[in-house]
Amino acid sequence: MNEIIQVSQLTKRYNALTAVDAVDFTVHEGSLFAFLGPNGAGKTTTIHILCTLLEKTGGDVTIAGYRIGQDDEAIRKTIGVVFQDNVLDDLLTVRENLLSRGGLYGLSGDRLRDRLTEVADIL
């Protein structure tokens, strides 16, 4: 099987706090992968790095042949993430939340507004 995600020595530090400490793992294409651990173990931080929402301090990450830190836009277009909790911002309107999420997928300007109109018509 192809290695779809390769993580080598992934590290994230916040000043003196090390949130992710030299993590290594590989996920094979088509496999089921569970990322488990106690609260504070760095799971969410690691996922945010893999989603290109947070910069790593060190290490190497490759997703579908794309390198984090070099090919972030291509990675965002390749992956899909479903969070266990609501990720909508209660301080934003529905429209603002959709605009924000659309931006994560590389949509902007007329293309984003057109897509919002399409979604609104469905609802």
Buried (B, 14 or more C-beta within 10 A) or exposed (E): EEEBBBBBBBBBEEEEEEBBBEBEEBBEEEEEEEEEEEEEBBBBBBBBBBBBEBEBBEBBBBBBEBBBEEBBEBBBEEBEEEEEEEEEEEEEEEEEBBBEEBEEEEBEEEEBEEBBEEEEEEE
